[in-house]
Amino acid sequence: MSTSSSPVPAVPRVFPNSGFEVIHPTETIEEETLPTYKAEKYYPVRLGEVLDGRYQILAKLGYGVTSTVWLGRDLSDSKYVALKVYVCGIERNHELSVYDRINTVESDHMGRCFIRKLWGHFFLNGPHGRHICLVHQPLGLSVDQFLDFLPGKVMGLGDLKPCLRQILGIVDFLHTDAHVIHTGKLKNLLLPGDDPQILSGLGESEIEAPSPRKILDHGRTIHTSQLVVPGNGLPLLSDFGEARFSEEKHAEDIMPNVYRAPEVVLKMNWDNKVDVWNVVLLAWDLVCDQTLFGGRNNDGIFDDRAHLAEMIAILGPPPTEFIKQSSVGSVFWDDSGKWKDLVPVPRHDQEGFLQFMRRALKWTSEDRPTARELLFDEWLMKGLEFRNRR
């Protein structure tokens, strides 16, 4: 006689309400440091709180302009989850629509295996409105956090290649099978980090040695984020809040300033090739201690003129026809396509750049390779061994 066992519900843990360092009210921390921060937009999550009658909050994992992220435990089956609690006012969650597309497309593409899983979602009623909460698989450090632990905060070319192959494989799946443009940035890559022992230890540490926090009026507490020790493996792509569907037309401003492709800077229509531009700038960031493009003028202020001048220094002048496609092209170039020298073009040793980057960084998106073509670039494939498996 055989019997099937069902998961045993977990009992909520009791978290201390004292014994932690209290940060002075005048010191800005975490999401408060963001330029667009408004306290009333964020749900006042508390350690130990049980959300949706099911998920107990164990530790804070991070924050951003649109959300805070927390380690939780599903009390129904003791499984650990990452809870992304959006700011209020976002009733139509675009990220859910993108995940629906990714999850329903019929494909055996390996790239889809390296996208962070979405396990569900629910809604929270906060003091100032309703919040959407996504339930994700828990992951570890972001790639930029991981770089902080490396000498010089950069990785070597040997380590870059497998990481880059995986990223390009993911992007190829998004472009060719799911028809999704990620438009993401470095923080969207997270290392594996779902070891139950490590996650359990993170929750235990918040009980035995609570992390510092800031206590505000009206019962709001701002907790400090904890780092999840990453496991072995290559990074997974996450955060599709700014993703777009490629069958739609796009001309809106996307990406952080220094990562914008030329067509975005020049307010032109753009397509999935903006991801190719972004992946190559990501590759540069992983092996160099500063971004390829700084884009700042002599006063230290980000300036499109300085950004475009740097592009000219590296790529050479853009085709005249490309300039004419931009509604603002005449601001920077004359009718013959000559740079107006609004900002001097800096000098660069172009021979010092990898052929890989020169191949992908092109003014016109049509001239950029696809993610799949870049994935099989000669430099990237060099040293990769294929073995027959029996």
KEKE-601537 format. One record per residue (C-alpha): residue in three letters; x, y, z. Coordinates in pm, whole numbers, plus 32768, in hexadecimal, padded with zeros to 4 digits. Each point is the difference from the previous one (the first is absolute). Layout:
N
alaXYZ/...
This chain:
390
met800080008000/ser808F81517F9C/thr7FA081528083/ser804881547F6B/ser8083810D80E8/ser7F9F816C7FDE/pro80D98124806E/val7FEB80508171/pro7F9D816B8038/ala810B80CF80AC/val7FC180C3813E/pro804681777FE6/arg813F806A80B3/val7FFE81128106/phe80E681237FAB/pro808F80E5810E/asn7F8981658022/ser813C807280B3/gly81747FB6800A/phe805680A37EB2/glu80BB813D7FA7/val7F1181207FC7/ile807380E67EE8/his7FD381738043/pro7EC780937F5A/thr80CC81087F47/glu80D87EFD7F4D/thr7F7A7F947EAC/ile80247E8D7FB2/glu7F907EFE7F00/glu7ED980747F2B/glu800C815880A6/thr813F80477F3B/leu7F4A7FE77EB3/pro7FB781537F5E/thr7E937FA57FBD/tyr7FBB7F6F815B/lys7EAE8045809D/ala7FBE7F448144/glu7E8A7FDD7FC6/lys803B7F427EBA/tyr80AE7EDD80AF/tyr7F4B7EF380C3/pro80838003816A/val807F7E9A8009/arg806F7F7F8158/leu80D97ED68057/gly7F2A7EE2807F/glu7EC980827F51/val7F307EFC7F46/leu7F8680787EAC/asp7ED27F727F4D/gly7FCA7F1B812B/arg811D7F287F81/tyr815780A17FD2/gln80C680648136/ile810481117FCE/leu815A7F8D8072/ala80F781057F7D/lys801E81237F11/leu80BE7FB57EBE/gly7FFB81497F44/tyr7F4881327F87/gly7FC780D17ECA/val7F3581187F69/thr7ECF7F237FCB/ser80187EFA8114/thr80A67F65812E/val80677E908002/trp7FEA7F15812A/leu805B7E9E805D/gly7EC77F47806A/arg7F987EA58069/asp7EC97F607F78/leu7F5D7F7C813E/ser7F2D7F0B7F37/asp812A7F307F92/ser8131809E80AA/lys808E80697EAD/tyr80D4813D7FEF/val7F9481127F10/ala8067815D7F98/leu7EE480FC801D/lys800A81357F23/val7F1181028095/tyr7FB481127F06/val7FBA8168805F/cys7E90805B7FFF/gly7F6380967ECC/ile80737EEF7F12/glu7EB47F547FBA/arg80627F717EB0/asn81387F36803F/his80B87FEA7EB8/glu80F67F058092/leu7EE67F03802A/ser7FA280257E93/val81687FC17F96/tyr801C7ECD80DC/asp7EB77F7E7F71/arg8099801D7EA5/ile81437F52806B/asn7F4C7EE780B6/thr7F007FB47EF2/val80DF80057ECB/glu80457EA47F7C/ser81787FDD7FEB/asp81167F138061/his810381167FEA/met81027FD68116/gly7FFF8176803F/arg7EB07FF480AD/cys80987F238114/phe80D381248078/ile7EE680F6803F/arg7F9480358167/lys7EBE7F428044/leu7EBF80AD8064/trp7F327F2280E6/gly7ED380DF8037/his7F7E8151806F/phe7F0680A180EB/phe7F898159806E/leu803B80BF8143/asn7F2D811B8087/gly80E881038098/pro7FC2814880B9/his800980C57EB9/gly7F867F0B7EF9/arg801A7EA77F6C/his814A7F517FB9/ile804E7EDF7F16/cys80EB7EFC808F/leu80B77F067F21/val80727EB0808A/his81517FA17F66/gln80FF7EEE802B/pro810A807F80F2/leu815280587F6A/gly814C8083807D/leu80D381357FC5/ser7FD980DB7ED2/val812A7FFB7F15/asp806A815F8062/gln7FF57F9F8172/phe80D47ECE7FAF/leu810480D97F51/asp803880BB8148/phe80A37EC4808A/leu80F47FD37EDD/pro815C809C7FE6/gly7FDB814D7F51/lys7E887FBF7FF8/val801F7F617EA7/met800C7E9E7F73/gly80FB7F717F0B/leu7FB57FB37E94/gly80067E8A8049/asp7EE5802580FB/leu7F4880F77F24/lys7FCF7F117EDC/pro7F1A7EFC80A3/cys7F3B811480A7/leu7FD880B67EB6/arg7F9D7EC47F44/gln7EE97FC680F9/ile7F8281667FEE/leu7FFB7FFB7E85/gly7F497EB38004/ile7EF3809680E0/val7FE181357F24/asp7FE87F267ECA/phe7EDA7F44809B/leu7F548148805B/his802E808F7EA2/thr7FBD7ED37F22/asp7F047F3580C5/ala7F5580E580FC/his801E81427F32/val805B80C48138/ile80FD811D801C/his80988007815B/thr809481648002/gly80A87F9E8146/lys8140805680B5/leu81157F5E80CB/lys7F367FE08143/asn7F057F247F4B/leu80F77EDC8003/leu7FF17F33813F/leu80DB7EDC8068/pro7F657EBA807A/gly7FA880108171/asp7EEB7F0E805D/asp80BD7F2480FA/pro7F007FC08118/gln81117FF6810A/ile808781547F9D/leu7EA480987FEB/ser7F9F7F68814E/gly813A80928098/leu7FA381587F7D/gly7EB47FEE80B5/glu80A17F7A813D/ser80FA811E8004/glu7EE280FB7FFE/ile7F797F57813A/glu81497FCF80BB/ala80B6813F7F8E/pro7F0080EA7F61/ser807F80E97EEF/pro8007817C802F/arg7EC580BB7FA5/lys7F6281558003/ile7EB9803180BA/leu7F2081187F86/asp7EB480928067/his7EB87F4D7FBA/gly809A7EA98036/arg80DD80037EC9/thr814F7F518018/ile811180057EF8/his80CC7EC18019/thr81607FD47F77/ser80397F037EE9/gln80BE7EBB8032/leu80E37F4E7F07/val7FB37E9C7F94/val813C7F327FD6/pro7FF77F877E95/gly80187E947FA0/asn80BB7F717ED9/gly7F8780527EA4/leu7FD581117F00/pro7F138128802A/leu7E8D7FFE7FB4/leu7F44811E7F60/ser7EF580A880D2/asp7F288136801C/phe7F24802A7ECE/gly7F5581388080/glu808E80D17EE2/ala7FEE7EF27EF3/arg7F41803E7EBC/phe7F567F277EFB/ser80BD800D7EB8/glu7ECA7FFA7F21/glu7FA8815B8084/lys80A681437F8A/his80E580AC80F8/ala80A081588015/glu7FEE80428176/asp812C804D80DA/ile80907EC4809D/met81337F8880BE/pro80E580C480E9/asn80A9811E7F48/val81567F647FC1/tyr7F687EBE7F75/arg7F17809E7F01/ala80367F9A7E97/pro802B811A7EFF/glu7E9C7FDE7F80/val7F7D80338162/val80DC8131803F/leu7F8B80947EB4/lys7E8E7FBD8049/met7FD37F0F7EDC/asn7F387EC17FE3/trp80BA7EDA8098/asp7FE37E857FFD/asn80987ECF80A8/lys815F80647F93/val800C80ED812A/asp80377EC580CF/val812E7FA27F2C/trp80968159803C/asn7FBA7FD88174/val80997EA3801A/val814780777F6B/leu800F812980EF/leu7FBA7F078116/ala812A7F317F8B/trp80D881378014/asp7F84804B8161/leu80587EA08073/val816D801B7F9B/cys804081768030/asp7FE180D88135/gln7F3B81147F52/thr7EF080137EFC/leu8060801F7E91/phe7F3A81437FDE/gly800481068113/gly7F2C81057F52/arg8055811A80F1/asn8065815F7F9E/asn810C80D780A4/asp7F0F8055811A/gly7FCC7E8F8050/ile7E9880067F81/phe7F817EF17F15/asp7FDE809A7EA8/asp7F867F597EBE/arg80FE80CF7F3D/ala81207F7080C9/his7F6A7EA37FE3/leu7FE580167E85/ala815F80917FE5/glu80857ECD80B6/met7F417F1E7F10/ile809F80B47ED7/ala81597FCF809B/ile7FC97E888011/leu7F1B7FB67ED9/gly806281157F10/pro7EF880EA7F6E/pro7EA37F727FC5/pro7F6F7FD97EA1/thr7F56813A7F81/glu7EBF7F3D7FB9/phe7FFA7F8D816A/ile80168167807C/lys7EE1806C7F1D/gln7F1C7EFB809F/ser801880B4814E/ser7F2081268051/val811B809580CE/gly81257F9E7F1E/ser802381647F7B/val804A80758162/phe814A7F407FFC/trp80607FE77E8C/asp7FE380F07ED9/asp7F4E7FAF7EB9/ser81337F4F7F74/gly801D7F218132/lys812480BD809B/trp800E8006817D/lys7FBD8163807A/asp81147FDC8102/leu7F148063811A/val80E77F2A80D4/pro81607FA17F8C/val80207E957F94/pro80EF7F5580F6/arg812A7F3B7F80/his7FFE7E858028/asp80E97EE97F9A/gln7F027F3F7F32/glu80F77EE47FC9/gly7FEB7FB18173/phe7E947F917FE7/leu7F9F7E997FCE/gln7F807F9D7EA8/phe7ED57F7280B6/met7F9681598073/arg804A80AA7EB6/arg7F217F037F56/ala7ED5804980DE/leu801881738044/lys7F6D80927EC2/trp7F4081437FCE/thr7EE17F5E7F42/ser7F4D7EDC80A0/glu7FED7F4D7EAF/asp817C7FE57FFB/arg80117F628159/pro80087E83800C/thr7EE77F4380A4/ala80357F6B8158/arg80237EAB7F5A/glu8107807C7F0A/leu80BE80A1811C/leu7FDF7EC380CD/phe80C97F487EF5/asp810481127FDA/glu815B7F717FB9/trp809C80A28133/leu7EE97F8D80E5/met800A7E9C7F7D/lys817A7FE3800F/gly806D7F0C810D/leu7EA57F698021/glu80187E867FE9/phe7EE87F1F7F88/arg7FFF7E978070/asn7F217EE57F94/arg7F337F7D811F/arg7FB07E90801B/
